Amino acid sequence: MKEKSARARPLLVGAVAYHPKAVTIWETIRDLFRGSDPGLDFVLFSNYESQVEALFAGTIEIAWNTPLAWVRCDRRSGGKARPLAMRDTDLGYTTKLLMRGKGVQDLAAFRGRRIGLGSRDSSQAAILPEHFLRRAGLKAGKDYQAVRFDSDVGKHGDTGSSEVQVVDALLGGEIDAGAVGCSTWADLVANGRARGLQEVWTSPPYSHCNFTALPALGEERAGAFVDRLFSMRYEDPEVQRMMDLEGLKKWVPGTREGYQDLAEAVAESEV
């Protein structure tokens, strides 16, 4: 009887309210879980630091995490955190370095340049670009000037506002190059907003967001959660609306692969 009542208790999932559309996304996901055993409810946080604390405190059972929040959870749990599921677009994510006009051939050519970086807690627009530049032998303040746009700290770059600022600064000639995530670049191209910008360098692929759980979440509840996610089909109009807002075509199994570069970057810089 105890197991049955525990199973019936809705799963409580945490997400960060990085944009007003987060309410629509999560209300839709909650509705899509209606009738499932267990159902689902959600809590919206103002920042990922609070969400991670809530996960470890047991206030929530699952967290919809950025890559940085995942790496922090994995480190804190001693490698016991589990990536339950991801978007199809979270696999093979990349960072782009953009320039105006003719570009460069490799990272070494960025020596002496002004490089625009997004929010300091943005994996795609700050942490990983700096990591790859360090790997190429370039250090901020010594070999290049890092021009930072810390407009959405706490959201881990989710709002995209810092990347927009990077692009605007690049177009305005305030910087020589700028770092953005591949989704921002794709949006610029699709909407005709690239305006003479060139993609001059692309990072190795890495993994982006995932649903994170700790060992306290039992296998039965975790399995029921991912099974319901994986049953969602883009062809369903209600599902399609949610997926378009969240930027995916299907949910896929979570993986621990693709986070090593970020884990190394976090260890190097203690972000």
N, C-alpha and C positions, 0 to 999 in steps of 0.2 A: 504493500500500500504506500509506503514512504517513497519507493522508487517511482511509482506511478504519479504521485503528486509532484515530485521533483521534475519529472519529464513534462508534466502539464504546465509548469511555471514557464512563462515566456522567457526566451533568451533576451538578455539585455546587452545591446550593442552600442558602443560609443563611436561617435564621429565628430569631426570638427566643423563648426558652422563658418566655413571660409567664404560663403556666398549665400544670399537669400535662397537660391535654388536648392541648397542642402535640405531645407525643410520639405520641399516637394519631393526630392529624391527619397528621403527616408520615410516620409509618410506613405509613399508608393510602395517601397520595399516592405514596410510593416503590413500594408494591406495585402500584398502578394503572399505573405506568410499566414494570412488569416485562414484558419481551418487546418493548418499544419500542427503537428504535435512534436515539439513544442512550437508555440507561436513566437512572435518577436516584438520587442519594443526597443526604443532607442533613447539615448541621451546625447544631446549636442553640447560640445565643449567650445570654449573660446580659443583654446590653444592646445597643442599636442602634449605639452609638458603636463598639463592637468589631466589629460586623457590617459597618459601612461601611468600617472600616479593612481588614478581610479582603477585601472586594470590590475595593478599590483595590490591595491587595497581590497580587491574583490567587489568593488561597487558595480563594475560592469564585467561581463564574461568574455566579450570579444571586442577588439578595437580595430576600427578601419584606419590603418596606419600609413603614414608616409614612409619612404625608405629610411629616413633618419630615425623616425620613431621606432620602426622595426629593429634597426641596428641597436638602438639604446635598450629596447626590451630584451633582445637576444643576449646582449652583454650582461644586463642586470640579472637575467634568469640563469646565467651560467650555461647558456646554449640550450635551454629547455623550452624556450618559446616555440610556438608552432605557427607557421604560415598556412592557414586553412584554405584560403582561396584568393584569387586575384582577378583583375580584368584581363582580357586578352591583350589589351594595349599596355599592360604593365610589364610585358615580356619584351626584351630587346629594345628598351628605351635608350635614347642617346642624348648627349649634349652637343650643341652646335656652337661653334665660334663664327660670328658673322663679321663681315667688313663691308665697306662701301667700295664699289668698283673691283678692280683686280685684287685678288687675294694673295695668300702666301702658300707655301708648299708643306711646311711642317711647323710644329710648335716652336722650334728654335728661332724661327723668323719673327716671333712675337717679342723678342728681346727689345727692350727700350720703348715699348709701346704702352699706351693707356688702354687698359682692358676693363670694360664694364662688367661688373658682377652683380647678380641679384641679391636678395636678402641673405644674410650670413648663414641662416639655417635652411636655405634652399639647396637640396642635393644637386639638382640639375643645373642651377644657375650660379652657384658659388662654391660649394664644398668640393664637388667632383672636378669642375674646371681647374680649381687651384691644385687639386691632387695631381691631375694629369700634367699640369704645367711644372709642378715640382718634379715629377717623374722625368720630365724632359730637361731638368737641370735649371729651371727658372724659378726664382723665389720672388714673391711679392715684396715691393719696397726696395729690392736690390736690382733685379733684372727686368722688372716691368712695374708700372704703376697700376695698382688695383683701385678702380673707382667704384665704390660700393653704393648700392641703392637698397637700403634697409627699410622698405616700406611696409612689409607685412610680417615682421618677426613674430614667431609663435605659430604662424600658419604654415611654416616650412615651404614657402613658395607656392602654396595652393592657389592663392588668389590670382597669381600671374601678374600682379601690378608691378612688381619690381622688374620683371622681364620686359614689360611695356616701357618702363622708364629707361632700361638699358637700350632698347631699340630707338626710342626717341632721342636719347643722348647721342647715339651713333649717327642717326640721320642729321642731327644738328651739328655734328663735327666736334662734339665735346670729348669724345673718346675715339680711339682708332679701331677697336674691335669690341665685341660684346658677346657674352655667353647667354644662351637660352636653351630651354628644353626642346626636344624634337616636336612636341605637340604645339608649342608656340610658333615654331618655324613653319610647321604645316599650316597653321591658321593664317599666318602672314601671307603665305603663298596663295592659299585658297581664296583669300579675300582681297587679293591684289594689293596688299599693303607692304610687300617687300621693297618696292620702290628703289630699285638699284642696289639693294643689299645682296651680298654673295655669301653663300655657305662655304666657308673656306677650310673648315676642319670639323670632323665628326669623331666623337669619342668611341671607344669600344662600347658595345651594348651592355646594359645592366638592367636589373629588375627595379620596378618602381613600387607602387603601393601593394599592401596585402591586408587581409583580415588576420589579425594576430590573436592567439589564445595562449594561455599558460596551462601547465599540467592540471590545475584545479578543474578545468573544464573536462568533464568526462567524455569518453569516446562516443557514447550514445548520443549525447546532446550535440557534440561537434559533428558527428556524422549526419544527424538530422538537419543541421544547419546547411552543410555543404550540399547535401542531396537536394534540398529545396532550391538553393541557388542554381545548381546545375540543371534543374528542371525548367528554368526560365528560358523562354524562346523569344528571340528578337522579333519574330513574326507576330507575336501577340501585341496588339496596339498599346496596351497599358505598360507592358514590359519595355517596348520600344521607346516610349516617351521617357521612362526612367533611364534607360541605357544611353539614349542620346544626350541627356543632361549630364550623365556621369562619364560619358566618353568610352563606351565599350559596345561590342556586339555579342559577347558571351562571357560568362564567368568560367574560369579555368582553375585547375588545382594549384594551390600555393606551392612554392618551391623555395628552398634555401639558396639555390643557385643565383648568381648575379648580384650578390651584395658584398662580395669580397673587397672590391675597390673602395666602396663607401666605408666599410668597416675599417680598412687601413687608413683612409682619410680621417675618420673620426678619431682613431687612435693617435694619429700624427698631430692633429690640431686640437684634440680634446674639445670638439664642438659640443 
